[in-house]
Amino acid sequence: MKPKNYFMTSGIGIHEDKLISFEFALRKAGIAEYNLSAVSSILPTNCIKISKEEGKSRLFSGQVVFCVLSRNETDEAGRLVSAAVGVATPEDIGQYGYIAELHKFGKSEEESKDWVEDRAAELLASTLGIEIDWQKAWDAVTDTYTIKDRKVDVTSECVCSKGVNGKWVSVIAAVVFIP
């Protein structure tokens, strides 16, 4: 099975119970009704990003759905948690891309997005045998990397939250594949 499309989503859940806070995060992300199967970090060739709404319209409750899932949680009041996924898509979509995930404490949304996008681009570059010079590769205006004269589009989904006294806070971010 090779996915033709994917969408990105994220959510936060808060509850006294860790498992239920995770379920609430899945619900906020809109993916609780699927049987999620975690896969590793490859974006298949010719796999195109679509909106969450369009992707969900092609799925049904109880379906086994493949995804790259980042998950983090805390029960410490005030502790910052983040979950992020980043996708690096080569200019030639006939070549596969890379997905990176992050689950950290103490990183802001901006720091988390930067980190996960950089790692996805670095993973993609490593398949070409290239080490990236970040100062030269990144173009903030076009939001792309240039790796060996090839443009690489990066995108990310991130969620951050602070712990709440007496409760679990779960954060998730996912790349969900559509068959």
Secondary structure, DSSP 4 states (H G I P E B T S, - for coil): ---SEEEEEEEEEEESSHHHHHHHHHHHHT-TTSEEEE--SEE-TT-EE--HHHHHHT--TT-EEEEEEEEEEE-STT-EEEEEEEEEEESSTTS-EEEEEEEEES--HHHHHHHHHHHHHHHHHHHTT----HHHHEETTTTEEEETTEEEEEEEEEEEEE--TTSEEEEEEEEEEE-
